[in-house]
Amino acid sequence: MGTNALVPGFEMGIREMKPGGRRRIIIPPELGPPVGPSTFFSSKQFEVFDVELLSIQNCERRTIGFYSDATCN
């Protein structure tokens, strides 16, 4: 969250969740993932996710060259 690592609509959908919470997140195309010939996403499709938040961790994103990952405490 807050590191531009998530699709904007997905981040908005989980921002207010509490551990143990469940939610169906429906992301409109304008808040969805990048589209183009190198992705599987269409500029006209909605993304639907059923999410359960198990826990909250404090994590940091590391970027080394073109490689990126997250480390959590």
Predicted model as a PDB file, atoms N, CA, C, CB and O in Angstrom, pLDDT in the B-factor column:
MODEL        1                                                                  
ATOM      1  N   MET A   1       0.834  -1.178   0.000  1.00 62.00           N  
ATOM      2  CA  MET A   1       0.000   0.000   0.000  1.00 62.00           C  
ATOM      3  C   MET A   1       0.885   1.250   0.000  1.00 62.00           C  
ATOM      4  CB  MET A   1      -0.952  -0.007   1.214  1.00 62.00           C  
ATOM      5  O   MET A   1       1.867   1.332   0.737  1.00 62.00           O  
ATOM      6  N   GLY A   2       0.527   2.187  -0.814  1.00 61.00           N  
ATOM      7  CA  GLY A   2       1.218   3.464  -0.823  1.00 61.00           C  
ATOM      8  C   GLY A   2       2.549   3.467  -1.539  1.00 61.00           C  
ATOM      9  O   GLY A   2       3.268   4.464  -1.485  1.00 61.00           O  
ATOM     10  N   THR A   3       2.906   2.365  -2.219  1.00 60.00           N  
ATOM     11  CA  THR A   3       4.190   2.318  -2.927  1.00 60.00           C  
ATOM     12  C   THR A   3       3.997   2.187  -4.437  1.00 60.00           C  
ATOM     13  CB  THR A   3       5.036   1.153  -2.411  1.00 60.00           C  
ATOM     14  O   THR A   3       4.952   1.904  -5.160  1.00 60.00           O  
ATOM     15  N   ASN A   4       2.779   2.388  -4.912  1.00 62.00           N  
ATOM     16  CA  ASN A   4       2.433   2.226  -6.328  1.00 62.00           C  
ATOM     17  C   ASN A   4       2.697   0.808  -6.828  1.00 62.00           C  
ATOM     18  CB  ASN A   4       3.216   3.218  -7.172  1.00 62.00           C  
ATOM     19  O   ASN A   4       2.939   0.603  -8.017  1.00 62.00           O  
ATOM     20  N   ALA A   5       2.651  -0.168  -5.924  1.00 63.00           N  
ATOM     21  CA  ALA A   5       2.871  -1.553  -6.311  1.00 63.00           C  
ATOM     22  C   ALA A   5       1.561  -2.270  -6.623  1.00 63.00           C  
ATOM     23  CB  ALA A   5       3.614  -2.289  -5.212  1.00 63.00           C  
ATOM     24  O   ALA A   5       1.573  -3.347  -7.218  1.00 63.00           O  
ATOM     25  N   LEU A   6       0.432  -1.685  -6.228  1.00 71.00           N  
ATOM     26  CA  LEU A   6      -0.871  -2.305  -6.447  1.00 71.00           C  
ATOM     27  C   LEU A   6      -1.655  -1.537  -7.499  1.00 71.00           C  
ATOM     28  CB  LEU A   6      -1.665  -2.376  -5.136  1.00 71.00           C  
ATOM     29  O   LEU A   6      -1.417  -0.352  -7.730  1.00 71.00           O  
ATOM     30  N   VAL A   7      -2.588  -2.224  -8.126  1.00 75.00           N  
ATOM     31  CA  VAL A   7      -3.534  -1.571  -9.026  1.00 75.00           C  
ATOM     32  C   VAL A   7      -4.300  -0.545  -8.195  1.00 75.00           C  
ATOM     33  CB  VAL A   7      -4.512  -2.614  -9.712  1.00 75.00           C  
ATOM     34  O   VAL A   7      -4.758  -0.876  -7.101  1.00 75.00           O  
ATOM     35  N   PRO A   8      -4.457   0.707  -8.684  1.00 75.00           N  
ATOM     36  CA  PRO A   8      -5.097   1.746  -7.872  1.00 75.00           C  
ATOM     37  C   PRO A   8      -6.448   1.348  -7.287  1.00 75.00           C  
ATOM     38  CB  PRO A   8      -5.272   2.974  -8.693  1.00 75.00           C  
ATOM     39  O   PRO A   8      -6.698   1.613  -6.111  1.00 75.00           O  
ATOM     40  N   GLY A   9      -7.309   0.734  -8.052  1.00 80.00           N  
ATOM     41  CA  GLY A   9      -8.624   0.350  -7.554  1.00 80.00           C  
ATOM     42  C   GLY A   9      -8.552  -0.717  -6.470  1.00 80.00           C  
ATOM     43  O   GLY A   9      -9.383  -0.741  -5.562  1.00 80.00           O  
ATOM     44  N   PHE A  10      -7.561  -1.599  -6.563  1.00 80.00           N  
ATOM     45  CA  PHE A  10      -7.393  -2.637  -5.547  1.00 80.00           C  
ATOM     46  C   PHE A  10      -6.941  -2.009  -4.232  1.00 80.00           C  
ATOM     47  CB  PHE A  10      -6.375  -3.704  -6.017  1.00 80.00           C  
ATOM     48  O   PHE A  10      -7.443  -2.363  -3.166  1.00 80.00           O  
ATOM     49  N   GLU A  11      -5.997  -1.084  -4.311  1.00 81.00           N  
ATOM     50  CA  GLU A  11      -5.531  -0.403  -3.098  1.00 81.00           C  
ATOM     51  C   GLU A  11      -6.666   0.363  -2.430  1.00 81.00           C  
ATOM     52  CB  GLU A  11      -4.376   0.552  -3.428  1.00 81.00           C  
ATOM     53  O   GLU A  11      -6.792   0.345  -1.206  1.00 81.00           O  
ATOM     54  N   MET A  12      -7.482   1.027  -3.215  1.00 82.00           N  
ATOM     55  CA  MET A  12      -8.630   1.756  -2.658  1.00 82.00           C  
ATOM     56  C   MET A  12      -9.598   0.791  -1.971  1.00 82.00           C  
ATOM     57  CB  MET A  12      -9.364   2.547  -3.770  1.00 82.00           C  
ATOM     58  O   MET A  12     -10.183   1.124  -0.940  1.00 82.00           O  
ATOM     59  N   GLY A  13      -9.764  -0.399  -2.541  1.00 84.00           N  
ATOM     60  CA  GLY A  13     -10.708  -1.372  -1.997  1.00 84.00           C  
ATOM     61  C   GLY A  13     -10.279  -2.001  -0.690  1.00 84.00           C  
ATOM     62  O   GLY A  13     -11.129  -2.374   0.118  1.00 84.00           O  
ATOM     63  N   ILE A  14      -8.968  -2.132  -0.458  1.00 83.00           N  
ATOM     64  CA  ILE A  14      -8.513  -2.785   0.779  1.00 83.00           C  
ATOM     65  C   ILE A  14      -8.047  -1.799   1.846  1.00 83.00           C  
ATOM     66  CB  ILE A  14      -7.390  -3.742   0.466  1.00 83.00           C  
ATOM     67  O   ILE A  14      -7.765  -2.202   2.974  1.00 83.00           O  
ATOM     68  N   ARG A  15      -7.963  -0.534   1.511  1.00 82.00           N  
ATOM     69  CA  ARG A  15      -7.416   0.473   2.433  1.00 82.00           C  
ATOM     70  C   ARG A  15      -8.098   0.471   3.797  1.00 82.00           C  
ATOM     71  CB  ARG A  15      -7.538   1.847   1.820  1.00 82.00           C  
ATOM     72  O   ARG A  15      -7.407   0.556   4.812  1.00 82.00           O  
ATOM     73  N   GLU A  16      -9.399   0.380   3.862  1.00 84.00           N  
ATOM     74  CA  GLU A  16     -10.145   0.478   5.125  1.00 84.00           C  
ATOM     75  C   GLU A  16     -10.468  -0.884   5.749  1.00 84.00           C  
ATOM     76  CB  GLU A  16     -11.432   1.236   4.895  1.00 84.00           C  
ATOM     77  O   GLU A  16     -11.188  -0.950   6.745  1.00 84.00           O  
ATOM     78  N   MET A  17      -9.943  -1.964   5.173  1.00 87.00           N  
ATOM     79  CA  MET A  17     -10.253  -3.293   5.708  1.00 87.00           C  
ATOM     80  C   MET A  17      -9.518  -3.538   7.021  1.00 87.00           C  
ATOM     81  CB  MET A  17      -9.886  -4.382   4.690  1.00 87.00           C  
ATOM     82  O   MET A  17      -8.455  -2.970   7.269  1.00 87.00           O  
ATOM     83  N   LYS A  18     -10.100  -4.387   7.851  1.00 91.00           N  
ATOM     84  CA  LYS A  18      -9.495  -4.816   9.109  1.00 91.00           C  
ATOM     85  C   LYS A  18      -9.195  -6.308   9.008  1.00 91.00           C  
ATOM     86  CB  LYS A  18     -10.432  -4.508  10.329  1.00 91.00           C  
ATOM     87  O   LYS A  18      -9.870  -7.017   8.263  1.00 91.00           O  
ATOM     88  N   PRO A  19      -8.187  -6.804   9.749  1.00 91.00           N  
ATOM     89  CA  PRO A  19      -7.889  -8.236   9.712  1.00 91.00           C  
ATOM     90  C   PRO A  19      -9.137  -9.069   9.996  1.00 91.00           C  
ATOM     91  CB  PRO A  19      -6.790  -8.577  10.725  1.00 91.00           C  
ATOM     92  O   PRO A  19      -9.910  -8.773  10.907  1.00 91.00           O  
ATOM     93  N   GLY A  20      -9.312 -10.112   9.196  1.00 92.00           N  
ATOM     94  CA  GLY A  20     -10.485 -10.972   9.308  1.00 92.00           C  
ATOM     95  C   GLY A  20     -11.632 -10.531   8.408  1.00 92.00           C  
ATOM     96  O   GLY A  20     -12.600 -11.269   8.228  1.00 92.00           O  
ATOM     97  N   GLY A  21     -11.525  -9.319   7.837  1.00 92.00           N  
ATOM     98  CA  GLY A  21     -12.580  -8.807   6.971  1.00 92.00           C  
ATOM     99  C   GLY A  21     -12.573  -9.450   5.598  1.00 92.00           C  
ATOM    100  O   GLY A  21     -11.529  -9.874   5.103  1.00 92.00           O  
ATOM    101  N   ARG A  22     -13.743  -9.517   4.990  1.00 94.00           N  
ATOM    102  CA  ARG A  22     -13.903 -10.046   3.626  1.00 94.00           C  
ATOM    103  C   ARG A  22     -14.612  -9.007   2.784  1.00 94.00           C  
ATOM    104  CB  ARG A  22     -14.696 -11.392   3.621  1.00 94.00           C  
ATOM    105  O   ARG A  22     -15.457  -8.258   3.274  1.00 94.00           O  
ATOM    106  N   ARG A  23     -14.253  -8.970   1.500  1.00 92.00           N  
ATOM    107  CA  ARG A  23     -14.841  -7.967   0.626  1.00 92.00           C  
ATOM    108  C   ARG A  23     -14.720  -8.423  -0.826  1.00 92.00           C  
ATOM    109  CB  ARG A  23     -14.157  -6.591   0.828  1.00 92.00           C  
ATOM    110  O   ARG A  23     -13.745  -9.071  -1.207  1.00 92.00           O  
ATOM    111  N   ARG A  24     -15.712  -8.081  -1.619  1.00 93.00           N  
ATOM    112  CA  ARG A  24     -15.620  -8.247  -3.071  1.00 93.00           C  
ATOM    113  C   ARG A  24     -15.261  -6.883  -3.635  1.00 93.00           C  
ATOM    114  CB  ARG A  24     -16.971  -8.806  -3.699  1.00 93.00           C  
ATOM    115  O   ARG A  24     -15.972  -5.901  -3.424  1.00 93.00           O  
ATOM    116  N   ILE A  25     -14.156  -6.837  -4.351  1.00 88.00           N  
ATOM    117  CA  ILE A  25     -13.677  -5.585  -4.937  1.00 88.00           C  
ATOM    118  C   ILE A  25     -13.896  -5.650  -6.442  1.00 88.00           C  
ATOM    119  CB  ILE A  25     -12.165  -5.334  -4.598  1.00 88.00           C  
ATOM    120  O   ILE A  25     -13.398  -6.558  -7.108  1.00 88.00           O  
ATOM    121  N   ILE A  26     -14.639  -4.692  -6.975  1.00 88.00           N  
ATOM    122  CA  ILE A  26     -14.894  -4.603  -8.409  1.00 88.00           C  
ATOM    123  C   ILE A  26     -14.186  -3.344  -8.909  1.00 88.00           C  
ATOM    124  CB  ILE A  26     -16.447  -4.566  -8.730  1.00 88.00           C  
ATOM    125  O   ILE A  26     -14.532  -2.227  -8.526  1.00 88.00           O  
ATOM    126  N   ILE A  27     -13.196  -3.547  -9.764  1.00 84.00           N  
ATOM    127  CA  ILE A  27     -12.357  -2.442 -10.231  1.00 84.00           C  
ATOM    128  C   ILE A  27     -12.764  -2.058 -11.651  1.00 84.00           C  
ATOM    129  CB  ILE A  27     -10.851  -2.828 -10.178  1.00 84.00           C  
ATOM    130  O   ILE A  27     -12.689  -2.887 -12.558  1.00 84.00           O  
ATOM    131  N   PRO A  28     -13.195  -0.805 -11.857  1.00 84.00           N  
ATOM    132  CA  PRO A  28     -13.539  -0.352 -13.207  1.00 84.00           C  
ATOM    133  C   PRO A  28     -12.264  -0.169 -14.041  1.00 84.00           C  
ATOM    134  CB  PRO A  28     -14.347   0.978 -13.149  1.00 84.00           C  
ATOM    135  O   PRO A  28     -11.177  -0.018 -13.483  1.00 84.00           O  
ATOM    136  N   PRO A  29     -12.392  -0.183 -15.355  1.00 79.00           N  
ATOM    137  CA  PRO A  29     -11.209  -0.086 -16.222  1.00 79.00           C  
ATOM    138  C   PRO A  29     -10.317   1.120 -15.935  1.00 79.00           C  
ATOM    139  CB  PRO A  29     -11.646  -0.036 -17.651  1.00 79.00           C  
ATOM    140  O   PRO A  29      -9.094   1.016 -16.034  1.00 79.00           O  
ATOM    141  N   GLU A  30     -10.907   2.261 -15.583  1.00 77.00           N  
ATOM    142  CA  GLU A  30     -10.090   3.463 -15.367  1.00 77.00           C  
ATOM    143  C   GLU A  30      -9.235   3.380 -14.105  1.00 77.00           C  
ATOM    144  CB  GLU A  30     -10.983   4.684 -15.288  1.00 77.00           C  
ATOM    145  O   GLU A  30      -8.293   4.158 -13.959  1.00 77.00           O  
ATOM    146  N   LEU A  31      -9.539   2.453 -13.185  1.00 80.00           N  
ATOM    147  CA  LEU A  31      -8.725   2.259 -11.973  1.00 80.00           C  
ATOM    148  C   LEU A  31      -8.004   0.914 -12.000  1.00 80.00           C  
ATOM    149  CB  LEU A  31      -9.605   2.353 -10.714  1.00 80.00           C  
ATOM    150  O   LEU A  31      -7.466   0.472 -10.985  1.00 80.00           O  
ATOM    151  N   GLY A  32      -7.994   0.276 -13.149  1.00 74.00           N  
ATOM    152  CA  GLY A  32      -7.413  -1.053 -13.279  1.00 74.00           C  
ATOM    153  C   GLY A  32      -5.947  -1.055 -13.655  1.00 74.00           C  
ATOM    154  O   GLY A  32      -5.289  -0.014 -13.649  1.00 74.00           O  
ATOM    155  N   PRO A  33      -5.442  -2.229 -13.982  1.00 69.00           N  
ATOM    156  CA  PRO A  33      -4.036  -2.380 -14.328  1.00 69.00           C  
ATOM    157  C   PRO A  33      -3.719  -1.765 -15.687  1.00 69.00           C  
ATOM    158  CB  PRO A  33      -3.652  -3.848 -14.322  1.00 69.00           C  
ATOM    159  O   PRO A  33      -4.630  -1.463 -16.459  1.00 69.00           O  
ATOM    160  N   PRO A  34      -2.439  -1.577 -15.983  1.00 66.00           N  
ATOM    161  CA  PRO A  34      -2.052  -1.057 -17.302  1.00 66.00           C  
ATOM    162  C   PRO A  34      -2.534  -2.001 -18.401  1.00 66.00           C  
ATOM    163  CB  PRO A  34      -0.514  -0.869 -17.390  1.00 66.00           C  
ATOM    164  O   PRO A  34      -2.574  -3.217 -18.212  1.00 66.00           O  
ATOM    165  N   VAL A  35      -2.893  -1.440 -19.532  1.00 68.00           N  
ATOM    166  CA  VAL A  35      -3.368  -2.249 -20.659  1.00 68.00           C  
ATOM    167  C   VAL A  35      -2.409  -2.095 -21.828  1.00 68.00           C  
ATOM    168  CB  VAL A  35      -4.808  -1.839 -21.076  1.00 68.00           C  
ATOM    169  O   VAL A  35      -1.668  -1.117 -21.921  1.00 68.00           O  
ATOM    170  N   GLY A  36      -2.438  -3.052 -22.693  1.00 64.00           N  
ATOM    171  CA  GLY A  36      -1.607  -2.987 -23.880  1.00 64.00           C  
ATOM    172  C   GLY A  36      -1.341  -4.378 -24.412  1.00 64.00           C  
ATOM    173  O   GLY A  36      -1.790  -5.371 -23.839  1.00 64.00           O  
ATOM    174  N   PRO A  37      -0.603  -4.446 -25.518  1.00 65.00           N  
ATOM    175  CA  PRO A  37      -0.365  -5.749 -26.149  1.00 65.00           C  
ATOM    176  C   PRO A  37       0.462  -6.706 -25.292  1.00 65.00           C  
ATOM    177  CB  PRO A  37       0.325  -5.548 -27.465  1.00 65.00           C  
ATOM    178  O   PRO A  37       0.399  -7.917 -25.505  1.00 65.00           O  
ATOM    179  N   SER A  38       1.236  -6.198 -24.329  1.00 61.00           N  
ATOM    180  CA  SER A  38       2.078  -7.073 -23.515  1.00 61.00           C  
ATOM    181  C   SER A  38       1.385  -7.526 -22.227  1.00 61.00           C  
ATOM    182  CB  SER A  38       3.373  -6.366 -23.175  1.00 61.00           C  
ATOM    183  O   SER A  38       1.993  -8.225 -21.416  1.00 61.00           O  
ATOM    184  N   THR A  39       0.115  -7.134 -22.027  1.00 64.00           N  
ATOM    185  CA  THR A  39      -0.620  -7.551 -20.832  1.00 64.00           C  
ATOM    186  C   THR A  39      -1.845  -8.353 -21.234  1.00 64.00           C  
ATOM    187  CB  THR A  39      -1.032  -6.329 -19.983  1.00 64.00           C  
ATOM    188  O   THR A  39      -2.203  -8.413 -22.410  1.00 64.00           O  
ATOM    189  N   PHE A  40      -2.479  -8.964 -20.257  1.00 64.00           N  
ATOM    190  CA  PHE A  40      -3.698  -9.738 -20.513  1.00 64.00           C  
ATOM    191  C   PHE A  40      -4.949  -8.903 -20.290  1.00 64.00           C  
ATOM    192  CB  PHE A  40      -3.737 -10.973 -19.621  1.00 64.00           C  
ATOM    193  O   PHE A  40      -6.062  -9.422 -20.374  1.00 64.00           O  
ATOM    194  N   PHE A  41      -4.782  -7.628 -20.011  1.00 63.00           N  
ATOM    195  CA  PHE A  41      -5.903  -6.790 -19.613  1.00 63.00           C  
ATOM    196  C   PHE A  41      -6.428  -5.961 -20.777  1.00 63.00           C  
ATOM    197  CB  PHE A  41      -5.495  -5.880 -18.471  1.00 63.00           C  
ATOM    198  O   PHE A  41      -5.659  -5.497 -21.619  1.00 63.00           O  
ATOM    199  N   SER A  42      -7.731  -5.781 -20.815  1.00 62.00           N  
ATOM    200  CA  SER A  42      -8.404  -4.973 -21.826  1.00 62.00           C  
ATOM    201  C   SER A  42      -8.803  -3.647 -21.202  1.00 62.00           C  
ATOM    202  CB  SER A  42      -9.646  -5.711 -22.405  1.00 62.00           C  
ATOM    203  O   SER A  42      -9.057  -3.578 -20.000  1.00 62.00           O  
ATOM    204  N   SER A  43      -8.860  -2.600 -22.003  1.00 66.00           N  
ATOM    205  CA  SER A  43      -9.258  -1.287 -21.493  1.00 66.00           C  
ATOM    206  C   SER A  43     -10.750  -1.217 -21.222  1.00 66.00           C  
ATOM    207  CB  SER A  43      -8.864  -0.198 -22.475  1.00 66.00           C  
ATOM    208  O   SER A  43     -11.233  -0.197 -20.730  1.00 66.00           O  
ATOM    209  N   LYS A  44     -11.503  -2.286 -21.532  1.00 72.00           N  
ATOM    210  CA  LYS A  44     -12.953  -2.272 -21.346  1.00 72.00           C  
ATOM    211  C   LYS A  44     -13.434  -3.262 -20.294  1.00 72.00           C  
ATOM    212  CB  LYS A  44     -13.632  -2.567 -22.650  1.00 72.00           C  
ATOM    213  O   LYS A  44     -14.639  -3.377 -20.071  1.00 72.00           O  
ATOM    214  N   GLN A  45     -12.533  -3.971 -19.648  1.00 78.00           N  
ATOM    215  CA  GLN A  45     -12.998  -4.998 -18.708  1.00 78.00           C  
ATOM    216  C   GLN A  45     -12.904  -4.544 -17.260  1.00 78.00           C  
ATOM    217  CB  GLN A  45     -12.197  -6.269 -18.890  1.00 78.00           C  
ATOM    218  O   GLN A  45     -12.020  -3.776 -16.881  1.00 78.00           O  
ATOM    219  N   PHE A  46     -13.835  -5.037 -16.471  1.00 85.00           N  
ATOM    220  CA  PHE A  46     -13.819  -4.827 -15.026  1.00 85.00           C  
ATOM    221  C   PHE A  46     -13.085  -6.008 -14.398  1.00 85.00           C  
ATOM    222  CB  PHE A  46     -15.279  -4.682 -14.445  1.00 85.00           C  
ATOM    223  O   PHE A  46     -13.214  -7.136 -14.874  1.00 85.00           O  
ATOM    224  N   GLU A  47     -12.323  -5.768 -13.343  1.00 82.00           N  
ATOM    225  CA  GLU A  47     -11.638  -6.823 -12.601  1.00 82.00           C  
ATOM    226  C   GLU A  47     -12.415  -7.056 -11.310  1.00 82.00           C  
ATOM    227  CB  GLU A  47     -10.137  -6.445 -12.307  1.00 82.00           C  
ATOM    228  O   GLU A  47     -12.803  -6.099 -10.640  1.00 82.00           O  
ATOM    229  N   VAL A  48     -12.648  -8.324 -10.952  1.00 87.00           N  
ATOM    230  CA  VAL A  48     -13.397  -8.663  -9.747  1.00 87.00           C  
ATOM    231  C   VAL A  48     -12.525  -9.555  -8.868  1.00 87.00           C  
ATOM    232  CB  VAL A  48     -14.745  -9.368 -10.100  1.00 87.00           C  
ATOM    233  O   VAL A  48     -11.998 -10.568  -9.328  1.00 87.00           O  
ATOM    234  N   PHE A  49     -12.376  -9.170  -7.588  1.00 87.00           N  
ATOM    235  CA  PHE A  49     -11.572  -9.922  -6.632  1.00 87.00           C  
ATOM    236  C   PHE A  49     -12.389 -10.177  -5.375  1.00 87.00           C  
ATOM    237  CB  PHE A  49     -10.265  -9.167  -6.291  1.00 87.00           C  
ATOM    238  O   PHE A  49     -13.047  -9.265  -4.874  1.00 87.00           O  
ATOM    239  N   ASP A  50     -12.360 -11.394  -4.858  1.00 93.00           N  
ATOM    240  CA  ASP A  50     -12.900 -11.710  -3.538  1.00 93.00           C  
ATOM    241  C   ASP A  50     -11.696 -11.787  -2.612  1.00 93.00           C  
ATOM    242  CB  ASP A  50     -13.747 -13.066  -3.536  1.00 93.00           C  
ATOM    243  O   ASP A  50     -10.806 -12.612  -2.817  1.00 93.00           O  
ATOM    244  N   VAL A  51     -11.663 -10.930  -1.590  1.00 90.00           N  
ATOM    245  CA  VAL A  51     -10.479 -10.748  -0.758  1.00 90.00           C  
ATOM    246  C   VAL A  51     -10.818 -10.996   0.704  1.00 90.00           C  
ATOM    247  CB  VAL A  51      -9.899  -9.339  -0.940  1.00 90.00           C  
ATOM    248  O   VAL A  51     -11.873 -10.586   1.186  1.00 90.00           O  
ATOM    249  N   GLU A  52      -9.906 -11.677   1.408  1.00 93.00           N  
ATOM    250  CA  GLU A  52      -9.980 -11.794   2.862  1.00 93.00           C  
ATOM    251  C   GLU A  52      -8.641 -11.306   3.406  1.00 93.00           C  
ATOM    252  CB  GLU A  52     -10.295 -13.283   3.324  1.00 93.00           C  
ATOM    253  O   GLU A  52      -7.589 -11.823   3.028  1.00 93.00           O  
ATOM    254  N   LEU A  53      -8.679 -10.319   4.284  1.00 89.00           N  
ATOM    255  CA  LEU A  53      -7.458  -9.767   4.865  1.00 89.00           C  
ATOM    256  C   LEU A  53      -7.101 -10.577   6.112  1.00 89.00           C  
ATOM    257  CB  LEU A  53      -7.633  -8.250   5.211  1.00 89.00           C  
ATOM    258  O   LEU A  53      -7.826 -10.550   7.107  1.00 89.00           O  
ATOM    259  N   LEU A  54      -5.986 -11.292   6.050  1.00 90.00           N  
ATOM    260  CA  LEU A  54      -5.588 -12.161   7.149  1.00 90.00           C  
ATOM    261  C   LEU A  54      -4.824 -11.405   8.225  1.00 90.00           C  
ATOM    262  CB  LEU A  54      -4.747 -13.303   6.629  1.00 90.00           C  
ATOM    263  O   LEU A  54      -5.056 -11.615   9.415  1.00 90.00           O  
ATOM    264  N   SER A  55      -3.914 -10.527   7.815  1.00 86.00           N  
ATOM    265  CA  SER A  55      -3.124  -9.769   8.786  1.00 86.00           C  
ATOM    266  C   SER A  55      -2.554  -8.531   8.101  1.00 86.00           C  
ATOM    267  CB  SER A  55      -1.980 -10.646   9.389  1.00 86.00           C  
ATOM    268  O   SER A  55      -2.612  -8.390   6.879  1.00 86.00           O  
ATOM    269  N   ILE A  56      -2.008  -7.648   8.912  1.00 82.00           N  
ATOM    270  CA  ILE A  56      -1.358  -6.439   8.412  1.00 82.00           C  
ATOM    271  C   ILE A  56       0.100  -6.489   8.837  1.00 82.00           C  
ATOM    272  CB  ILE A  56      -2.062  -5.139   8.944  1.00 82.00           C  
ATOM    273  O   ILE A  56       0.398  -6.718  10.009  1.00 82.00           O  
ATOM    274  N   GLN A  57       1.009  -6.277   7.892  1.00 81.00           N  
ATOM    275  CA  GLN A  57       2.433  -6.283   8.176  1.00 81.00           C  
ATOM    276  C   GLN A  57       3.058  -4.979   7.708  1.00 81.00           C  
ATOM    277  CB  GLN A  57       3.118  -7.483   7.506  1.00 81.00           C  
ATOM    278  O   GLN A  57       2.545  -4.319   6.804  1.00 81.00           O  
ATOM    279  N   ASN A  58       4.155  -4.621   8.326  1.00 81.00           N  
ATOM    280  CA  ASN A  58       4.907  -3.451   7.929  1.00 81.00           C  
ATOM    281  C   ASN A  58       5.981  -3.911   6.947  1.00 81.00           C  
ATOM    282  CB  ASN A  58       5.531  -2.720   9.167  1.00 81.00           C  
ATOM    283  O   ASN A  58       6.900  -4.631   7.337  1.00 81.00           O  
ATOM    284  N   CYS A  59       5.882  -3.511   5.690  1.00 79.00           N  
ATOM    285  CA  CYS A  59       6.791  -3.986   4.646  1.00 79.00           C  
ATOM    286  C   CYS A  59       7.458  -2.810   3.940  1.00 79.00           C  
ATOM    287  CB  CYS A  59       6.036  -4.859   3.627  1.00 79.00           C  
ATOM    288  O   CYS A  59       6.958  -1.685   3.957  1.00 79.00           O  
ATOM    289  N   GLU A  60       8.604  -3.101   3.317  1.00 79.00           N  
ATOM    290  CA  GLU A  60       9.310  -2.103   2.518  1.00 79.00           C  
ATOM    291  C   GLU A  60       9.591  -2.685   1.142  1.00 79.00           C  
ATOM    292  CB  GLU A  60      10.629  -1.656   3.211  1.00 79.00           C  
ATOM    293  O   GLU A  60       9.910  -3.867   1.016  1.00 79.00           O  
ATOM    294  N   ARG A  61       9.471  -1.856   0.110  1.00 78.00           N  
ATOM    295  CA  ARG A  61       9.785  -2.279  -1.252  1.00 78.00           C  
ATOM    296  C   ARG A  61      11.248  -1.991  -1.525  1.00 78.00           C  
ATOM    297  CB  ARG A  61       8.878  -1.564  -2.290  1.00 78.00           C  
ATOM    298  O   ARG A  61      11.740  -0.896  -1.253  1.00 78.00           O  
ATOM    299  N   ARG A  62      11.945  -2.994  -2.071  1.00 80.00           N  
ATOM    300  CA  ARG A  62      13.338  -2.834  -2.473  1.00 80.00           C  
ATOM    301  C   ARG A  62      13.416  -2.929  -3.987  1.00 80.00           C  
ATOM    302  CB  ARG A  62      14.251  -3.903  -1.798  1.00 80.00           C  
ATOM    303  O   ARG A  62      12.770  -3.783  -4.594  1.00 80.00           O  
ATOM    304  N   THR A  63      14.198  -2.063  -4.589  1.00 83.00           N  
ATOM    305  CA  THR A  63      14.409  -2.106  -6.027  1.00 83.00           C  
ATOM    306  C   THR A  63      15.907  -2.137  -6.294  1.00 83.00           C  
ATOM    307  CB  THR A  63      13.738  -0.891  -6.734  1.00 83.00           C  
ATOM    308  O   THR A  63      16.650  -1.267  -5.841  1.00 83.00           O  
ATOM    309  N   ILE A  64      16.338  -3.149  -7.033  1.00 83.00           N  
ATOM    310  CA  ILE A  64      17.738  -3.286  -7.419  1.00 83.00           C  
ATOM    311  C   ILE A  64      17.751  -3.455  -8.928  1.00 83.00           C  
ATOM    312  CB  ILE A  64      18.443  -4.502  -6.687  1.00 83.00           C  
ATOM    313  O   ILE A  64      17.384  -4.510  -9.444  1.00 83.00           O  
ATOM    314  N   GLY A  65      18.177  -2.401  -9.642  1.00 82.00           N  
ATOM    315  CA  GLY A  65      18.123  -2.450 -11.101  1.00 82.00           C  
ATOM    316  C   GLY A  65      16.690  -2.563 -11.567  1.00 82.00           C  
ATOM    317  O   GLY A  65      15.857  -1.712 -11.253  1.00 82.00           O  
ATOM    318  N   PHE A  66      16.398  -3.618 -12.321  1.00 81.00           N  
ATOM    319  CA  PHE A  66      15.038  -3.840 -12.809  1.00 81.00           C  
ATOM    320  C   PHE A  66      14.255  -4.788 -11.907  1.00 81.00           C  
ATOM    321  CB  PHE A  66      15.075  -4.391 -14.223  1.00 81.00           C  
ATOM    322  O   PHE A  66      13.083  -5.061 -12.169  1.00 81.00           O  
ATOM    323  N   TYR A  67      14.883  -5.289 -10.855  1.00 82.00           N  
ATOM    324  CA  TYR A  67      14.257  -6.235  -9.945  1.00 82.00           C  
ATOM    325  C   TYR A  67      13.651  -5.505  -8.755  1.00 82.00           C  
ATOM    326  CB  TYR A  67      15.272  -7.279  -9.471  1.00 82.00           C  
ATOM    327  O   TYR A  67      14.262  -4.584  -8.213  1.00 82.00           O  
ATOM    328  N   SER A  68      12.460  -5.908  -8.349  1.00 78.00           N  
ATOM    329  CA  SER A  68      11.783  -5.283  -7.227  1.00 78.00           C  
ATOM    330  C   SER A  68      11.120  -6.363  -6.379  1.00 78.00           C  
ATOM    331  CB  SER A  68      10.742  -4.245  -7.715  1.00 78.00           C  
ATOM    332  O   SER A  68      10.547  -7.310  -6.918  1.00 78.00           O  
ATOM    333  N   ASP A  69      11.194  -6.226  -5.047  1.00 79.00           N  
ATOM    334  CA  ASP A  69      10.501  -7.145  -4.166  1.00 79.00           C  
ATOM    335  C   ASP A  69      10.110  -6.397  -2.895  1.00 79.00           C  
ATOM    336  CB  ASP A  69      11.383  -8.385  -3.842  1.00 79.00           C  
ATOM    337  O   ASP A  69      10.365  -5.199  -2.770  1.00 79.00           O  
ATOM    338  N   ALA A  70       9.500  -7.099  -1.964  1.00 76.00           N  
ATOM    339  CA  ALA A  70       9.091  -6.503  -0.693  1.00 76.00           C  
ATOM    340  C   ALA A  70       9.628  -7.339   0.445  1.00 76.00           C  
ATOM    341  CB  ALA A  70       7.555  -6.382  -0.598  1.00 76.00           C  
ATOM    342  O   ALA A  70       9.616  -8.569   0.381  1.00 76.00           O  
ATOM    343  N   THR A  71      10.101  -6.674   1.490  1.00 78.00           N  
ATOM    344  CA  THR A  71      10.528  -7.360   2.705  1.00 78.00           C  
ATOM    345  C   THR A  71       9.622  -6.900   3.840  1.00 78.00           C  
ATOM    346  CB  THR A  71      12.041  -7.075   3.029  1.00 78.00           C  
ATOM    347  O   THR A  71       9.325  -5.712   3.972  1.00 78.00           O  
ATOM    348  N   CYS A  72       9.186  -7.856   4.658  1.00 78.00           N  
ATOM    349  CA  CYS A  72       8.252  -7.554   5.744  1.00 78.00           C  
ATOM    350  C   CYS A  72       8.838  -7.967   7.086  1.00 78.00           C  
ATOM    351  CB  CYS A  72       6.906  -8.260   5.513  1.00 78.00           C  
ATOM    352  O   CYS A  72       9.596  -8.932   7.180  1.00 78.00           O  
ATOM    353  N   ASN A  73       8.472  -7.216   8.125  1.00 71.00           N  
ATOM    354  CA  ASN A  73       8.918  -7.548   9.491  1.00 71.00           C  
ATOM    355  C   ASN A  73       8.054  -8.640  10.059  1.00 71.00           C  
ATOM    356  CB  ASN A  73       8.878  -6.312  10.410  1.00 71.00           C  
ATOM    357  O   ASN A  73       8.263  -9.064  11.196  1.00 71.00           O  
TER     358      ASN A  73                                                      
ENDMDL                                                                          
END                                                                             
